[in-house]
Amino acid sequence: MSAPREPGGLPEPRDSLPDAIKYAQISGMLIGPMLAFGGIGFLLDRHFGTKPWFLLAGLILGMVGGFVNFFRLVLPPRGGDRGPGEGKR
């Protein structure tokens, strides 16, 4: 099916900026921790000469943290209608 059309024949404009911002936030949420912890692991490997163990540990820790943040954003909260960051009242 196509999008509903205005009387002039053009499709109705959609507000896609909030969707684009949300997807950009999700991608940054997945990639950012991996880069940060991977970089820290790389520096620790260079300092201690333990290639590649700290780098691998940092990447795995970054992946876990990124996915935890991803699921906190995407999945609805359990047991209530409060969103993230809205503590008990």
QUICORVEN-V265912 format. One record per backbone hydrogen bond with DSSP energy under -0.5 kcal/mol. NH is the residue of the N-H (numbers start at 1). CO is the residue of the C=O. E is the energy in kcal/mol with one decimal. If there is no record, write none. Layout:
BEGIN
nh:NH co:CO e:E
nh:NH co:CO e:E
END
This chain:
BEGIN
nh:6 co:10 e:-3.4
nh:9 co:6 e:-2.2
nh:12 co:4 e:-2.2
nh:16 co:14 e:-1.4
nh:20 co:16 e:-2.4
nh:21 co:17 e:-2.5
nh:22 co:18 e:-2.1
nh:23 co:19 e:-2.4
nh:24 co:20 e:-2.2
nh:25 co:21 e:-2.3
nh:26 co:22 e:-2.2
nh:27 co:23 e:-2.3
nh:28 co:24 e:-2.2
nh:29 co:25 e:-2.1
nh:30 co:26 e:-1.5
nh:31 co:27 e:-2.3
nh:32 co:28 e:-2.3
nh:34 co:30 e:-0.5
nh:35 co:31 e:-2.3
nh:36 co:32 e:-2.6
nh:37 co:33 e:-2.7
nh:38 co:34 e:-2.1
nh:39 co:35 e:-2.2
nh:40 co:36 e:-2.1
nh:41 co:37 e:-2.4
nh:42 co:38 e:-2.3
nh:43 co:39 e:-2.4
nh:44 co:40 e:-2.4
nh:45 co:41 e:-2.4
nh:46 co:42 e:-2.1
nh:47 co:43 e:-2.1
nh:48 co:44 e:-2.7
nh:49 co:45 e:-2.1
nh:50 co:45 e:-0.9
nh:53 co:50 e:-2.1
nh:56 co:52 e:-2.6
nh:57 co:53 e:-2.4
nh:58 co:54 e:-2.6
nh:59 co:55 e:-2.4
nh:60 co:56 e:-2.5
nh:61 co:57 e:-2.6
nh:62 co:58 e:-2.5
nh:63 co:59 e:-2.3
nh:64 co:60 e:-2.5
nh:65 co:61 e:-2.4
nh:66 co:62 e:-2.6
nh:67 co:63 e:-2.6
nh:68 co:64 e:-2.3
nh:69 co:65 e:-2.2
nh:70 co:66 e:-2.3
nh:71 co:67 e:-2.7
nh:72 co:68 e:-2.0
nh:73 co:69 e:-1.6
nh:74 co:70 e:-2.4
nh:75 co:71 e:-2.2
nh:80 co:77 e:-0.5
nh:86 co:83 e:-1.5
nh:87 co:85 e:-0.8
END
